[in-house]
Amino acid sequence: MKQLVVLALGLLFSASAALAQKYIIIDTRYIFDKMPEYKQVQASINNTASTWQREIDLKQEALDKAYDEYDSQQTMLSADARRKKEDDLFQKERELRDLQKKRFGFEGDLFKKRQELMSPLQEKVNRAVQKLVIEKGYDLVLDKSEGKSIIFADPKLDKSDEVLKLLSVK
């Protein structure tokens, strides 16, 4: 009987120790928004996107003009000339769509540029979080940004400001 009580107490203590894990919540979106480097990265990404969008807009204007010319000349062209002109227009339209996809599509140039520029900032934040975890002995870190599935969290668990202090960001 005594062994059963000792075993039950042991199980109770180990269960309570498992429940006593220390965890924190951070908001990487909030952290990035406070970092001056992030604002520079965003400006660079926006400038690049604007440049590429202007390039696409100019090509679209040229294509629209070519379609208008074709419409106005269509009745005067032979069947072969019409077919050749249509093929040329379709080819230009396909090139334009391919360029849009290359620049702004899923895993396109803009996506890659964002990853390239954000990677050093993400590593910097990750190092600060790791340092906080080691210093304070946390077992688990949850990120509540970007629509993660945290429905409610006590604000005292949010250690985003501590991460910012480690990053020397005010």
Rosetta blueprint (number, residue, H / E / L):
1 M L
2 K H
3 Q H
4 L H
5 V H
6 V H
7 L H
8 A H
9 L H
10 G H
11 L H
12 L H
13 F H
14 S H
15 A H
16 S H
17 A H
18 A H
19 L H
20 A L
21 Q L
22 K L
23 Y E
24 I E
25 I E
26 I E
27 D L
28 T H
29 R H
30 Y H
31 I H
32 F H
33 D H
34 K H
35 M L
36 P H
37 E H
38 Y H
39 K H
40 Q H
41 V H
42 Q H
43 A H
44 S H
45 I H
46 N H
47 N H
48 T H
49 A H
50 S H
51 T H
52 W H
53 Q H
54 R H
55 E H
56 I H
57 D H
58 L H
59 K H
60 Q H
61 E H
62 A H
63 L H
64 D H
65 K H
66 A H
67 Y H
68 D H
69 E H
70 Y H
71 D H
72 S H
73 Q H
74 Q H
75 T H
76 M H
77 L L
78 S L
79 A H
80 D H
81 A H
82 R H
83 R H
84 K H
85 K H
86 E H
87 D H
88 D H
89 L H
90 F H
91 Q H
92 K H
93 E H
94 R H
95 E H
96 L H
97 R H
98 D H
99 L H
100 Q H
101 K H
102 K H
103 R H
104 F H
105 G L
106 F L
107 E L
108 G L
109 D H
110 L H
111 F H
112 K H
113 K H
114 R H
115 Q H
116 E H
117 L H
118 M H
119 S H
120 P H
121 L H
122 Q H
123 E H
124 K H
125 V H
126 N H
127 R H
128 A H
129 V H
130 Q H
131 K H
132 L H
133 V H
134 I H
135 E H
136 K H
137 G L
138 Y L
139 D L
140 L E
141 V E
142 L E
143 D E
144 K L
145 S L
146 E L
147 G L
148 K L
149 S L
150 I L
151 I L
152 F L
153 A L
154 D L
155 P H
156 K H
157 L H
158 D E
159 K L
160 S H
161 D H
162 E H
163 V H
164 L H
165 K H
166 L H
167 L L
168 S L
169 V L
170 K L
